[in-house]
Amino acid sequence: MTANHYSMEAAAGPAAVECRGLGLTRRKKSILQDISFDIPQGSLTGLLGPNGAGKSSLLRIIAGLAAPDTGSVRVFGQPAGIEQLGMLSLLPDRSNLPGWLSVREWLDFAAGIYPDWDPVKALEVQAELNVSVEPAISSLSRGEEARLQLLTCLSRTAPLIILDEPFTGVDLISRERIASAVVGELADGRRTFLIATHDIREMELLFDRLILIGKGTIRSIEDVDRLRRSGKSVESHYREVFA
């Protein structure tokens, strides 16, 4: 698929995300152009593309933190915006955690500000990700901080999880723990994941669907199983599209 408008196969019930004709311009520079796709519920979709492709801008629009100049986004059938923030949990590409707090203090604070915080789930994910609650956030390594951010995301019951470059600067063990936690969350099919990443090999076997974006336009949307049946891997298809 190589046009600017795509539609994924219909899933049961409303799509987790529906984007239609999104366009965004900043300082007279086109960031996104005619972005259209659906993400079925219960899937893990990889949003892949080079630096500057528009991935983070697109995720912010889906999360309701920014508005497009043209087009629309619906999250579980409702217009994206601050009213839908309870339906999704976002891990941003840059840490926004308060460094002056300890990990324990941050988790206690998060439990108070997120109405959908699940304390039992928080303890389970904390153990799985091996997050220590004693250190100050400012003293954490990049990998430790990434695991804490994911812990914060997954401790909520929001049905849509959006991760923006969760592996950037993260050590091998942290990558494995993050990937394992994502797999665990997909097991019951109640969560939908949209992950923007450069680390294709780390997530190659986990993706259900791919959205490839370059220079602000959709370059390809693929079902990963179908891609594999054609004899291609995620990495080889990425190279083919962006070579």
C-alpha positions in Angstrom: 0.0 0.0 0.0 1.5 3.3 -1.0 -1.3 5.9 -1.1 -1.9 8.5 1.6 -5.2 7.1 2.7 -5.5 3.6 4.3 -8.2 1.6 6.1 -7.3 -1.4 8.2 -9.5 -4.5 8.3 -12.6 -3.9 10.4 -12.5 -5.3 13.9 -15.4 -6.2 16.2 -16.8 -3.0 17.7 -15.6 0.5 17.2 -11.9 1.0 16.4 -9.7 2.1 19.3 -8.4 4.9 17.1 -9.9 6.4 13.9 -7.9 9.1 12.1 -9.4 10.8 9.1 -7.5 13.3 6.9 -5.3 14.7 9.6 -3.2 17.7 8.7 -0.8 19.8 10.8 1.3 22.8 10.0 3.7 24.6 12.3 5.6 27.8 11.4 4.6 27.3 7.8 6.1 23.8 7.8 3.9 20.9 7.0 4.2 18.3 9.8 1.3 15.9 8.9 -0.6 15.5 5.6 -3.8 13.6 5.0 -3.2 11.0 7.7 -6.0 8.4 7.8 -6.1 5.0 9.4 -7.9 2.8 12.0 -6.5 0.8 14.9 -8.6 -2.2 16.0 -9.2 -2.8 19.6 -6.9 -5.4 21.3 -4.1 -4.9 18.7 -0.5 -3.9 19.0 0.3 -1.4 16.3 3.8 -0.1 15.5 4.2 3.5 14.3 7.5 3.5 12.6 9.5 6.1 10.6 12.7 8.1 10.5 13.4 11.0 12.8 11.3 14.0 12.0 8.6 11.9 10.3 5.8 13.4 12.5 5.3 10.4 14.9 5.3 12.4 18.2 3.0 15.1 16.7 0.6 12.4 15.6 0.6 10.7 19.0 -0.1 14.0 20.8 -3.1 14.6 18.5 -4.5 11.1 19.2 -3.9 11.7 22.9 -5.9 14.9 22.8 -2.9 17.1 23.8 -2.8 18.9 20.5 -5.3 19.8 17.8 -4.9 19.2 14.1 -5.4 21.9 11.5 -7.6 19.6 9.4 -9.2 16.2 9.9 -10.5 14.4 12.9 -9.6 11.7 15.5 -11.9 9.5 17.4 -10.9 7.3 20.4 -13.3 4.4 21.0 -15.9 6.2 18.9 -15.6 9.6 20.7 -13.8 12.8 19.5 -10.2 13.0 20.8 -9.7 15.7 23.4 -9.3 16.3 27.1 -12.6 14.6 27.7 -11.1 11.3 26.6 -7.9 11.4 28.6 -9.3 8.8 30.9 -9.5 6.4 28.0 -5.8 6.4 27.3 -2.4 6.3 29.0 0.5 8.1 27.3 4.2 7.5 27.8 5.8 10.6 26.2 9.1 10.6 24.3 10.7 12.8 27.0 10.4 12.2 30.7 8.1 14.5 32.6 8.4 12.9 36.0 9.2 15.2 39.0 12.8 14.5 39.9 12.5 15.9 43.4 10.2 13.1 44.5 11.2 9.5 45.4 9.7 6.7 43.3 7.4 5.8 46.2 6.2 9.4 46.6 5.6 9.6 42.8 3.5 6.4 42.8 1.5 7.6 45.8 0.9 10.9 44.0 -0.1 9.1 40.8 -2.5 6.9 42.7 -4.2 10.1 43.9 -4.4 11.9 40.5 -5.5 9.1 38.2 -9.1 7.9 39.0 -8.4 4.6 37.2 -5.3 3.7 39.2 -5.3 0.1 40.1 -3.1 -0.5 43.2 -3.0 -4.3 42.8 -2.0 -3.9 39.2 0.7 -1.4 40.2 2.3 -3.9 42.6 2.2 -6.6 39.9 3.8 -4.4 37.3 6.4 -3.0 39.8 7.6 -6.5 40.5 7.6 -7.5 36.8 9.6 -4.4 35.8 11.8 -4.6 38.9 11.2 -1.0 40.0 12.7 0.0 43.3 10.6 2.5 45.2 13.3 3.9 47.4 15.5 6.1 45.1 14.8 9.7 44.1 13.6 10.0 40.5 16.5 12.3 39.8 19.0 9.6 40.6 17.5 7.0 38.2 19.3 5.8 35.1 17.5 6.2 31.8 16.5 2.5 31.8 15.1 2.8 35.4 13.2 5.9 34.6 11.7 4.3 31.4 10.5 1.4 33.5 9.0 3.8 36.1 7.2 5.6 33.3 5.8 2.3 31.9 4.8 1.3 35.4 2.8 4.5 35.7 1.1 3.9 32.3 0.2 0.2 33.0 -1.0 0.8 36.6 -4.0 2.5 35.1 -7.0 0.6 33.6 -7.1 2.9 30.5 -7.9 0.6 27.5 -5.5 2.5 25.1 -1.8 2.6 25.8 0.4 5.0 23.7 4.2 4.6 24.1 6.4 7.2 22.3 9.9 5.7 21.9 10.0 3.6 25.1 13.4 2.1 24.3 15.4 5.3 23.6 18.7 5.1 25.6 17.5 2.1 27.5 19.8 -0.8 28.5 19.2 -4.3 27.2 17.7 -5.7 30.4 15.3 -2.8 30.7 14.3 -3.3 27.0 13.5 -7.0 27.7 11.5 -6.2 30.8 9.5 -3.5 29.0 8.8 -5.8 26.1 7.8 -8.6 28.5 5.4 -6.2 30.3 3.7 -5.2 27.1 3.3 -8.9 26.1 1.6 -9.6 29.5 -0.8 -6.7 29.0 -1.9 -8.0 25.6 -2.7 -11.5 26.9 -6.4 -10.8 27.7 -7.1 -8.6 24.6 -8.5 -5.8 26.7 -5.7 -3.3 26.0 -4.8 -1.7 22.7 -1.2 -0.6 22.2 0.2 2.1 19.8 4.0 2.2 20.0 6.2 4.6 18.2 9.8 3.2 18.1 13.0 3.0 16.2 13.8 -0.3 17.8 12.2 -2.5 15.2 14.1 -5.7 16.2 13.0 -5.4 19.8 9.3 -5.4 18.9 9.4 -7.3 15.6 7.6 -10.4 16.9 5.0 -8.4 18.9 3.5 -6.2 16.3 0.1 -7.1 14.8 0.1 -4.1 12.5 2.4 -1.5 11.1 1.9 2.1 10.2 5.0 3.5 8.4 5.2 7.3 8.3 7.7 9.5 6.5 7.9 13.2 5.9 4.4 13.6 7.5 2.6 11.2 5.2 1.6 7.6 5.5 3.9 5.4 3.5 2.5 2.0 4.3 0.1 0.2 6.5 0.4 -3.6 6.8 -1.0 -6.6 8.7 2.2 -8.2 10.1 1.0 -11.8 9.6 0.2 -11.1 6.0 3.6 -9.5 5.6 5.3 -12.5 7.0 3.3 -14.9 4.7 4.7 -12.9 1.8 8.2 -13.7 3.0 9.0 -10.3 4.5 10.0 -9.2 8.0 9.1 -5.9 9.6 12.7 -4.8 9.3 13.0 -5.7 5.6 9.7 -4.0 4.8 10.8 -0.9 6.6 14.1 -0.9 4.6 12.1 -1.4 1.4 9.8 1.6 2.1 12.4 4.0 3.3 15.5 3.0 1.2 
